């Protein structure tokens, strides 16, 4: 194609006057001297603050676990609910999968994560997947990671069909600083679930004795994984945008008005970015 291009132009020059040919050649040469870098000015995307994911391994038969929930609430009040995104993973021997009379929140999915990460007691959690920490250590970790900049921007939107109970989640990603490689994970969470919980009479005073609270309100409870246990392979270059769409059908026992989806990108270095969106507007 290149040879044909220049052949056509050579034949064209033969029908021009010498002066016209000279002017044409000068114009052509001046244009061809402009490098690609000079023709297009790259504008680096603005820095994006890193949001923080707290994976809280909890259980309804864990008497100390409500104290970890209180710690999450304090951190969300301090930094904002949009910046501290918590997931309650009911699992392990202190998890409860339910009985004929009591609602259980533990799942096989939660147990898989519990075993994979080697959780040895509860409450125990991970802040941006940078190792396991007691809930008393979460504040220091959150303070460290929330000051950092992320290499990507993540945004979510949702739509929901009440008849089919199908939700559609739109994921938009923008690379802001270098290349990002890892996995993209989407989870379904449910808030405001009233179910049994062992706890102390006063959560912040364990010496006060324990009780079975049948009216305890559980929030950010992990219900299911939208795109598999470990998510999908994901890569993003600086300045690149990606748009992905996911669908799932809400279980009949889940209340759409209390459902949300958490999406996060992670790799061997931890969580790159995390975002959350409610299923209903």
C-alpha positions in Angstrom: 0.0 0.0 0.0 2.8 2.4 0.8 4.5 1.8 -2.6 1.2 2.4 -4.4 0.7 5.6 -2.5 4.0 7.2 -3.5 3.6 5.9 -7.1 0.3 7.8 -7.4 1.9 10.9 -6.1 4.9 10.7 -8.4 2.6 10.5 -11.5 0.6 13.4 -10.1 3.7 15.6 -9.8 4.4 15.2 -13.5 1.3 17.1 -14.5 2.1 20.1 -12.2 4.1 23.1 -13.1 7.6 23.2 -11.6 6.6 26.0 -9.2 3.5 24.2 -8.1 5.4 21.0 -7.6 7.9 22.8 -5.4 5.3 24.4 -3.2 3.5 21.0 -2.9 6.7 19.3 -1.9 7.5 21.9 0.7 4.0 21.6 2.2 4.2 17.8 2.2 7.7 17.9 3.8 6.7 20.3 6.5 3.8 18.1 7.5 5.8 14.9 7.5 8.4 16.4 9.9 5.8 16.5 12.8 6.3 13.6 15.1 3.5 11.6 16.6 4.4 13.0 20.1 4.0 16.5 18.8 0.7 15.9 17.1 -1.0 14.5 20.1 -0.7 15.9 23.7 -1.3 13.2 26.3 -3.2 14.4 29.3 -2.5 12.3 32.4 -5.8 11.4 34.3 -6.1 13.1 37.7 -4.9 11.2 40.8 -7.6 9.1 42.5 -7.8 8.4 46.2 -7.7 4.8 47.3 -10.8 3.6 49.0 -10.5 0.8 51.6 -12.0 -2.6 51.7 -12.5 -4.4 55.1 -13.2 -8.1 54.9 -14.6 -9.0 58.3 -14.7 -12.7 59.0 -17.5 -13.0 61.5 -20.1 -15.4 62.8 -23.5 -15.4 64.6 -22.0 -17.6 67.4 -19.0 -15.3 67.8 -19.6 -13.3 71.0 -16.7 -10.9 70.2 -17.7 -10.2 66.6 -20.2 -7.3 67.4 -17.2 -5.4 68.7 -15.6 -5.6 65.3 -18.8 -4.3 63.7 -18.7 -1.3 66.1 -15.1 -0.7 65.0 -16.2 -0.7 61.3 -19.0 1.8 62.1 -16.5 4.1 63.8 -14.2 4.0 60.8 -17.1 4.7 58.5 -18.1 7.7 60.6 -14.6 9.0 60.6 -13.7 8.6 56.9 -17.2 8.3 55.3 -19.3 5.3 54.3 -18.3 5.7 50.7 -14.6 5.4 51.5 -14.7 2.5 54.0 -16.4 -0.4 52.4 -17.0 -3.4 54.7 -18.0 -7.0 53.9 -19.2 -9.3 56.6 -18.1 -12.8 55.7 -20.1 -15.2 57.9 -18.1 -18.4 58.0 -16.1 -20.9 60.0 -17.0 -22.9 63.1 -18.7 -19.8 64.7 -20.8 -19.2 61.6 -24.4 -20.4 61.6 -26.2 -21.7 58.5 -29.6 -21.7 60.1 -32.1 -24.1 61.6 -35.9 -24.7 61.4 -36.5 -21.6 63.6 -33.5 -19.4 63.2 -32.1 -17.6 60.2 -28.4 -18.4 59.4 -26.1 -16.1 57.5 -23.0 -18.4 56.9 -22.5 -19.7 53.4 -20.3 -22.2 51.6 -18.7 -19.3 49.8 -17.8 -17.7 53.1 -16.3 -21.0 54.3 -14.2 -21.2 51.2 -12.7 -17.8 51.8 -12.3 -18.7 55.5 -10.3 -21.8 54.7 -8.3 -20.2 51.8 -7.1 -17.3 54.0 -6.4 -19.6 56.9 -8.6 -17.7 59.4 -7.9 -19.2 62.8 -10.3 -17.3 65.0 -13.0 -14.6 64.8 -13.3 -11.7 64.6 -10.4 -11.4 62.2 -10.2 -9.3 59.1 -8.2 -8.1 56.2 -7.8 -4.4 55.3 -7.2 -4.1 51.5 -6.0 -7.7 51.5 -2.7 -6.9 53.0 -2.6 -9.7 55.6 -4.9 -10.7 58.5 -5.4 -8.3 61.4 -7.3 -8.1 64.7 -10.0 -5.5 64.6 -8.1 -3.4 67.0 -5.5 -3.0 64.3 -7.9 -1.9 61.5 -7.8 1.8 62.3 -4.0 2.0 61.8 -4.2 0.1 58.5 -7.1 2.2 57.2 -5.2 5.4 58.1 -2.3 4.2 56.1 -4.1 3.0 53.0 -6.6 5.8 52.6 -3.8 8.3 52.2 -2.5 6.5 49.2 -3.3 7.1 45.5 -4.9 4.4 43.4 -3.7 3.5 39.9 -7.4 3.4 38.7 -10.8 5.0 39.1 -13.8 2.6 39.5 -17.5 3.6 39.2 -20.6 1.4 39.3 -24.2 1.8 38.2 -27.1 -0.6 38.5 -30.6 -1.3 37.2 -33.1 -3.8 38.6 -36.1 -5.7 37.1 -38.6 -6.4 39.9 -40.5 -9.0 38.0 -37.5 -11.2 37.1 -35.5 -10.0 40.1 -32.5 -9.6 37.7 -30.0 -6.9 38.5 -27.5 -5.5 35.9 -24.3 -3.9 37.2 -22.3 -1.6 34.9 -18.6 -1.3 35.8 -16.6 1.6 34.4 -12.8 1.7 35.0 -10.2 4.4 34.1 -6.5 3.8 34.4 -4.9 6.8 36.1 -1.3 5.9 37.0 0.6 3.1 35.2 -0.8 -0.3 34.3 -3.1 -2.3 36.5 -3.2 -6.1 36.4 -5.2 -8.4 38.7 -8.7 -9.7 39.2 -12.0 -8.0 39.2 -14.4 -9.3 41.9 -18.1 -8.6 42.4 -20.0 -9.5 45.5 -23.7 -9.2 46.5 -24.3 -7.8 50.0 -27.4 -7.3 52.1 -28.0 -4.9 54.9 -30.6 -4.6 57.8 -31.0 -8.4 58.3 -32.6 -9.1 61.7 -31.1 -12.4 62.9 -29.7 -14.1 66.0 -26.3 -13.0 67.3 -24.4 -14.0 70.4 -23.0 -10.9 72.1 -22.2 -9.3 75.4 -24.8 -7.4 77.4 -22.8 -4.3 76.6 -20.6 -4.8 73.5 -17.8 -2.6 74.7 -17.8 -4.3 78.2 -17.2 -8.0 77.7 -17.1 -8.6 81.5 -20.9 -7.9 81.6 -21.8 -11.4 80.5 -23.3 -12.7 77.2 -26.7 -13.2 75.7 -28.4 -14.4 72.6 -29.8 -11.4 70.8 -32.6 -12.5 68.4 -33.2 -8.9 67.2 -29.6 -8.1 66.2 -29.3 -6.1 63.0 -26.6 -7.5 60.6 -25.2 -5.2 57.9 -23.0 -5.7 54.8 -23.6 -9.4 54.9 -21.9 -11.3 52.0 -24.6 -13.2 50.1 -23.0 -14.3 46.8 -20.3 -13.8 44.3 -21.5 -12.4 41.0 -18.5 -13.5 38.8 -17.2 -16.6 40.6 -15.3 -17.2 43.8 -12.2 -15.3 42.7 -13.5 -13.0 39.9 -12.2 -12.4 36.4 -8.8 -11.5 35.0 -8.5 -7.8 34.6 -6.0 -5.4 33.1 -6.0 -1.6 32.5 -3.4 0.7 31.0 -2.9 4.3 32.0 -5.4 6.5 30.3 -7.4 3.4 29.2 -11.1 3.1 29.9 -13.1 -0.1 30.2 -16.8 -0.8 30.5 -18.1 -4.2 31.7 -21.6 -5.4 32.4 -22.7 -8.2 34.8 -26.0 -9.7 35.7 -27.3 -11.8 38.6 -30.7 -12.9 39.9 -31.5 -12.0 43.5 -32.6 -14.9 45.7 -36.3 -14.8 46.7 -35.3 -14.3 50.3 -33.2 -11.2 49.7 -34.8 -7.8 49.9 -33.8 -5.7 46.9 -34.1 -2.4 48.8 -31.3 -3.6 51.1 -29.0 -5.1 48.4 -25.8 -3.7 47.1 -22.9 -4.8 45.0 -19.2 -4.3 45.9 -16.7 -4.4 43.1 -13.0 -4.4 43.6 -9.7 -5.0 41.7 -7.0 -6.9 43.6 -3.7 -8.6 42.9 -0.8 -9.9 44.9 -0.1 -6.5 46.4 -3.7 -6.1 47.8 -6.8 -4.2 46.7 -6.1 -1.6 44.0 -9.6 0.0 44.2 -13.0 -0.8 45.5 -16.5 0.7 44.9 -20.1 0.0 46.0 -23.5 0.6 44.5 -27.1 0.0 45.8 -29.2 -2.2 43.6 -32.1 0.2 43.8 -31.8 4.0 43.2 
